[in-house]
Amino acid sequence: MYRIYAKLGAAGIAAAAVAAPLAAFAQQGSAEAVEAVAVGGGTAYILNTLLFLIGGFLVMWMAAGFAMLEAGLVRTKNVSMQCLKNIALYAIAGIMFWFIGYNIAYPGDFNGYFGLSGIIYPMQGVGEADVETGYSVASDWFFQMVFCATTASIVSGTLAERIKLWPFLLFTVILTGIIYPTVVSWEWGAGFLDQMGFSDFAGSTLVHSTGGWAALTGALILGARLGRYGADGKVMVFPGTNIPLATLGTFILWLGWFGFNGASQLAMGTVGDVSDVSKIFVNTNMSACAGVVTAIVLTQILYKKVDVTMALNGALAGLVSITAEPLTPSVPAALFIGAIGGALVVAVVPLLDKLKIDDVVGAIPVHLCAGIWGTLIVPLTNGDVPFMAQLIGVLATGVFVSIASAIVWFALKFTIGLRPTEEEEMLGLDRVEVGVDAYPEFVNR
């Protein structure tokens, strides 16, 4: 799936490099013939490793997108806390996935439900390379690790403005070190879901729904922000502090998603792989576009005004929806998948308010609901995937993550506590726990 086209310094070199493969394409029209145009083992190793590294740093850049999105959608008095949580969770995810997480996610031969191949992921030595693997083991670890961090970022946004720093970070340790890797092992680690035929190309369920279930469980146990819901059922709107910043965060996430989905092709050693990566880019982009347009149209129809935050989350829901299968859909199918994702945001956000579930940034409709939708719709475009396997994967993930998360959340609640005092919450967590105001001129908002 990697790009292998490069600009060469001499036209003659470029022609010599591509003329033979192009001639082969002209004579062989089948998909198998295209796949056969492959580079040698050493070159494939380099290209595959490069794909992991480029995809990895694009997904790492999504951490900045989450931070900016959350910083823009919370109130001024809690912006520094969100920035701190996001850089801290990324660091914790890196350490925990190296220490134990990867070896749970990819345990080798195991019972299909939980395995552990050891602790501390081994990296290759200086100058070493096992070409038989097809890629650098360090590049593989890095690419997998940034996915782990994405899961924790989802929880951060939902629980913003009313959770203390240390219990959140302790939950992140368990989420990134044990809960997320266990779910990953069921599919990407060749566990029981993989054996059933379950398919999740880049993680609509394994990454996004896992984060969404953990966030929903935390929101139910933690409760809503003070004053969010009145006794008469009235919903108090707490406007975000910086819509331009939230918009920037959304575009950063959109950009990073090309690495998230594109590099999940996991190979760039053939022309067929590179062509598939290109198609993944297109489908990923178009699904997000459909999510935005759908959210804009629906909010105009329902509320007579367009809600920019719904449009931002419409983009993200479109991206989450296509993540389970970004390769096999046609462009019209990708537009359809993304449009339903955008519609889910518009429908679920007010539903959560009716249920008095306080989701500050809309992560539950975006990552949980759109993740479920994207997973269940995979058989529409990939006939090799059984619907029952997809349904069982969604349910198994929901049950396991919810129960495991609830155990951790309750343990933290009854030991060190989850929430600040009412006085501290009113004052703002920037003053109470961080000690640095993000906007010292506007601390009263």
C-alpha positions in Angstrom: 0.0 0.0 0.0 3.0 2.2 0.1 3.7 4.8 -2.5 6.7 3.7 -4.6 6.7 6.4 -7.2 9.5 9.0 -6.8 10.9 11.8 -8.8 14.3 10.8 -10.2 17.0 13.2 -11.3 17.3 11.9 -14.8 14.5 11.2 -17.2 16.4 8.2 -18.6 16.7 6.6 -15.2 12.9 7.1 -14.6 12.0 5.6 -17.9 14.3 2.5 -17.3 12.8 2.0 -13.8 9.2 2.0 -14.9 9.1 0.9 -18.5 9.2 -2.8 -17.9 6.5 -2.9 -15.2 4.3 -0.7 -17.3 4.7 -3.0 -20.3 3.8 -6.0 -18.0 0.6 -4.2 -17.0 -0.3 -3.7 -20.6 -0.1 -7.4 -21.3 -1.6 -8.7 -18.0 -5.0 -7.3 -16.9 -5.7 -9.4 -13.9 -5.3 -8.4 -10.2 -2.9 -11.3 -9.8 -0.7 -9.9 -12.5 -0.6 -6.5 -10.8 0.3 -8.0 -7.5 3.1 -9.9 -9.2 4.9 -6.7 -10.1 6.9 -6.7 -6.8 10.2 -5.5 -5.6 12.9 -7.7 -4.1 13.0 -8.7 -0.5 15.4 -6.1 0.8 13.6 -3.3 -1.1 10.2 -4.5 0.1 11.6 -4.5 3.7 12.6 -0.9 3.3 9.3 0.2 1.7 7.2 -1.7 4.2 9.2 -0.2 7.1 8.8 3.3 5.6 5.1 2.8 5.4 4.9 1.9 9.1 7.0 4.9 10.0 5.1 7.4 7.9 1.8 6.0 8.9 3.0 6.0 12.5 4.0 9.6 12.7 0.8 10.7 11.0 -1.2 8.8 13.7 1.0 10.3 16.4 0.1 13.7 14.9 -3.5 12.8 15.7 -2.6 13.2 19.4 -2.2 16.9 18.6 -5.6 16.9 16.9 -7.3 15.4 19.9 -5.6 17.9 22.2 -6.6 20.9 20.1 -10.2 19.6 19.6 -10.7 19.1 23.3 -9.0 22.4 24.2 -11.3 24.2 21.9 -14.5 22.5 23.1 -14.0 22.8 26.9 -14.4 26.0 28.9 -11.5 28.4 29.5 -10.9 27.3 33.0 -10.2 23.7 32.0 -8.1 24.1 28.8 -4.7 23.5 30.5 -5.9 20.4 32.1 -7.0 18.9 28.7 -3.6 19.7 27.2 -1.9 18.1 30.2 -4.0 15.0 30.0 -3.4 14.5 26.3 0.4 14.8 26.4 0.4 12.6 29.6 -1.8 9.9 28.1 0.3 9.7 25.0 3.5 9.2 27.1 1.8 6.6 29.3 0.5 4.7 26.3 4.0 4.5 24.9 5.5 3.2 28.1 2.8 0.7 28.8 2.6 -0.6 25.2 6.4 -1.2 25.3 6.4 -2.8 28.8 3.5 -5.2 28.4 0.8 -4.1 25.9 2.3 -5.3 22.7 3.0 -8.7 24.1 -0.6 -9.0 25.1 -1.9 -7.7 21.7 0.4 -10.1 19.8 1.0 -13.0 22.1 1.8 -15.7 19.4 0.1 -19.0 20.1 -2.5 -18.6 22.8 -6.1 -19.6 23.8 -7.6 -16.9 21.6 -8.9 -14.9 24.5 -5.9 -13.8 26.6 -2.2 -14.4 26.1 1.1 -12.9 27.1 4.4 -13.6 25.4 6.4 -11.8 28.1 7.2 -8.3 29.1 9.2 -5.5 27.4 9.0 -5.5 23.6 12.5 -6.4 22.2 13.8 -4.1 19.6 16.5 -5.0 17.0 20.1 -4.2 17.7 22.0 -1.4 16.0 22.4 -2.2 12.4 20.4 -5.4 12.6 17.5 -6.4 10.4 15.7 -9.6 9.9 14.6 -9.3 6.3 12.4 -12.4 6.6 9.9 -10.4 8.7 9.2 -8.0 5.8 9.6 -4.9 8.0 11.6 -3.5 10.9 10.2 -4.8 14.2 10.7 -1.3 15.7 8.6 0.3 13.0 5.9 -2.3 13.6 5.9 -1.5 17.4 5.8 2.2 16.8 2.8 2.0 14.4 0.9 -0.2 16.8 1.7 2.0 19.8 0.2 5.2 18.3 -3.1 3.3 17.8 -3.1 2.5 21.5 -2.6 6.1 22.4 -5.6 7.1 20.2 -7.9 4.9 22.3 -7.0 6.7 25.5 -7.5 10.1 23.8 -11.2 9.2 23.2 -11.8 8.8 27.0 -10.1 12.1 27.8 -12.6 14.2 25.8 -15.8 12.6 27.1 -14.8 13.0 30.8 -13.4 16.5 30.5 -14.0 19.2 33.1 -15.0 17.0 36.1 -12.4 14.3 36.6 -9.2 14.6 38.6 -5.9 14.2 36.9 -4.4 11.2 38.7 -7.3 8.8 38.6 -7.6 9.5 34.9 -3.9 8.8 34.4 -4.2 5.6 36.5 -7.1 4.4 34.4 -5.0 5.2 31.3 -2.3 2.8 32.6 -4.8 -0.1 32.7 -6.5 0.8 29.5 -3.4 1.0 27.4 -1.5 -1.7 29.1 -4.2 -4.4 29.5 -7.7 -3.6 28.2 -7.0 -2.3 24.7 -4.2 -4.9 24.0 -6.6 -7.7 25.0 -9.2 -6.6 22.5 -6.6 -6.2 19.8 -5.4 -9.8 20.4 -8.9 -11.1 19.6 -8.6 -10.0 16.0 -5.2 -8.6 14.9 -3.4 -11.1 17.3 -5.2 -14.0 15.6 -7.6 -14.6 18.5 -11.1 -16.0 18.6 -12.7 -13.2 16.6 -10.2 -13.6 13.8 -10.9 -17.3 13.7 -14.6 -16.5 13.3 -14.0 -14.3 10.3 -14.4 -11.0 12.1 -12.8 -8.1 10.1 -11.7 -4.7 11.4 -9.2 -3.3 8.9 -7.9 -0.3 10.9 -9.9 -0.3 14.1 -13.5 1.0 14.1 -14.2 -1.5 16.9 -10.8 -2.4 18.2 -9.6 1.2 18.6 -12.6 3.5 18.5 -15.4 1.5 20.0 -13.0 0.3 22.7 -12.3 3.9 23.6 -16.0 4.7 23.3 -17.1 2.0 25.7 -14.5 3.0 28.2 -15.6 6.6 27.9 -19.3 5.8 28.2 -18.7 3.6 31.3 -16.7 6.4 32.9 -19.3 9.0 32.1 -22.1 6.9 33.7 -20.0 6.4 36.9 -18.6 9.9 37.1 -21.8 11.8 36.4 -22.4 15.0 34.6 -20.7 18.4 35.1 -22.3 20.7 37.8 -25.2 22.5 36.4 -25.3 20.6 33.1 -28.8 19.2 33.6 -31.6 21.0 35.5 -34.1 19.2 37.7 -36.8 20.2 35.1 -34.9 18.3 32.4 -33.4 21.5 30.9 -30.0 21.2 29.3 -27.6 23.9 30.1 -25.2 24.6 27.1 -21.6 25.1 28.1 -20.0 26.7 24.9 -16.5 25.7 23.9 -13.8 28.3 24.4 -12.2 28.3 21.0 -14.0 27.0 17.9 -11.1 27.9 15.5 -8.8 25.6 17.7 -11.4 22.8 17.6 -11.6 23.2 13.8 -7.8 23.0 13.6 -7.9 19.9 15.7 -10.4 18.3 13.4 -8.3 19.0 10.3 -5.2 17.5 12.1 -7.2 14.4 12.9 -8.4 14.2 9.3 -4.8 14.4 8.0 -3.6 11.8 10.5 -6.3 9.4 9.5 -4.6 8.8 6.1 -1.8 7.2 8.1 -4.3 5.5 10.4 -6.2 3.8 7.5 -3.6 3.9 4.7 -0.7 2.3 6.5 -3.0 -0.4 7.8 -2.6 -2.0 4.4 0.7 -3.1 6.1 2.6 -3.6 2.9 4.1 -1.6 0.1 6.2 -4.2 -1.8 3.9 -4.5 -4.8 2.2 -2.2 -7.2 -1.1 -3.7 -6.1 -0.4 -2.6 -2.5 0.4 0.9 -3.5 -2.7 1.1 -5.6 -4.8 -0.1 -2.6 -3.3 2.5 -0.4 -4.3 5.1 -2.9 -7.9 3.8 -2.9 -7.9 3.8 0.9 -6.9 7.4 1.0 -9.8 8.3 -1.4 -12.4 6.4 0.5 -11.2 7.7 3.9 -11.4 11.3 2.5 -14.8 10.9 0.9 -16.4 9.3 3.9 -15.4 12.2 6.0 -16.7 14.7 3.4 -20.1 12.9 3.5 -20.1 13.1 7.3 -19.6 16.8 7.3 -22.2 17.6 4.6 -24.8 15.3 6.3 -24.3 17.0 9.7 -24.6 20.4 8.1 -27.8 19.6 6.2 -29.5 17.9 9.2 -28.7 20.6 11.7 -30.1 23.2 9.2 -33.3 21.2 8.8 -33.7 20.4 12.5 -32.5 23.5 14.2 -32.8 26.1 11.4 -29.1 26.9 12.0 -26.0 25.0 11.2 -24.0 23.8 14.3 -20.3 24.0 13.6 -19.5 21.5 16.3 -21.8 19.0 14.7 -20.0 19.5 11.4 -16.7 18.9 13.0 -17.9 15.7 14.7 -19.6 14.7 11.4 -16.2 14.6 9.8 -14.8 12.5 12.6 -17.8 10.1 12.5 -17.3 9.7 8.8 -13.7 8.8 9.4 -14.5 6.3 12.2 -17.2 4.7 10.1 -14.9 3.9 7.1 -12.1 2.7 9.3 -13.4 -0.9 9.6 -13.1 -1.4 5.8 -11.6 1.5 3.8 -10.4 -0.6 0.9 -13.3 -2.5 -0.6 -16.1 0.2 -0.9 -16.6 2.1 -4.1 -16.7 5.9 -3.7 -20.5 5.9 -3.6 -20.4 3.3 -0.9 -17.9 5.3 1.1 -20.1 8.4 0.8 -23.0 6.4 2.1 -21.1 4.9 5.0 -19.8 8.4 6.0 -23.2 10.0 5.6 -24.8 7.6 8.1 -21.9 8.3 10.5 -22.6 12.0 10.3 -26.3 11.4 10.8 -25.6 9.3 13.9 -23.8 12.3 15.5 -26.8 14.5 15.0 -29.1 11.9 16.4 -27.1 10.6 19.3 -25.9 13.9 20.8 -29.4 15.0 21.9 -30.2 11.5 22.9 -27.3 11.5 25.4 -28.6 14.8 26.8 -32.0 13.3 27.3 -30.4 10.4 29.2 -28.3 12.9 31.1 -25.0 11.4 29.9 -22.5 14.3 29.8 -20.1 13.8 26.8 -18.2 17.1 26.6 -16.8 16.6 23.0 -19.2 14.1 21.5 -16.8 11.2 21.6 -19.4 8.6 22.3 -21.5 9.2 19.1 -18.3 9.7 17.1 -16.2 6.8 18.2 -18.6 4.3 19.8 -21.7 4.7 17.7 -20.0 5.3 14.4 -17.5 2.6 15.2 -20.3 0.1 15.7 -21.9 1.2 12.5 -18.7 1.0 10.5 -18.0 -2.5 11.8 -21.5 -3.9 11.1 -21.6 -2.5 7.6 -18.4 -4.2 6.4 -20.2 -7.2 4.8 -22.0 -4.8 2.5 -18.8 -4.2 0.5 -16.7 -7.2 1.6 -18.7 -10.4 0.9 -16.0 -12.6 2.6 -16.9 -11.2 6.0 -19.9 -12.8 7.8 -22.3 -10.4 9.5 -22.6 -12.6 12.6 -18.9 -12.4 13.2 -19.1 -8.6 13.0 -22.0 -8.5 15.4 -20.3 -10.9 17.9 -17.1 -8.8 17.7 -19.1 -5.6 18.5 -20.9 -7.3 21.4 -17.8 -9.0 22.8 -15.9 -5.8 22.8 -18.7 -3.9 24.4 -19.2 -6.4 27.2 -15.5 -6.9 28.0 -14.5 -3.2 27.9 -17.5 -2.0 29.8 -17.0 -4.6 32.6 -13.2 -4.1 32.8 -13.5 -0.3 32.7 -16.3 -0.3 35.4 -14.1 -2.3 37.7 -11.2 0.1 37.3 -13.4 3.2 37.5 -15.2 2.0 40.7 -11.9 1.0 42.3 -10.6 4.5 41.7 -13.8 6.1 42.9 -13.8 4.3 46.2 -10.1 4.7 46.9 -8.6 8.0 45.7 -11.8 9.4 44.2 -12.7 10.5 40.7 -14.2 14.0 41.0 -12.9 17.2 42.5 -15.1 19.0 45.1 -17.9 21.2 43.8 -15.9 24.3 44.8 -12.9 23.0 42.8 -15.0 22.1 39.8 -16.5 25.6 39.8 -13.1 27.2 40.1 -11.7 25.1 37.2 -9.2 22.3 37.1 -6.5 24.6 35.6 -6.3 26.5 38.9 -6.9 23.5 41.2 -4.6 20.8 39.7 -2.5 22.3 37.0 -1.6 25.7 38.4 -1.4 27.3 34.9 -4.3 29.2 33.3 -4.5 28.6 29.6 -6.1 32.1 29.1 -5.3 34.1 32.3 -7.3 37.1 30.9 -10.5 35.1 30.8 -10.5 32.8 33.8 -14.1 33.4 34.8 -15.6 31.6 31.9 
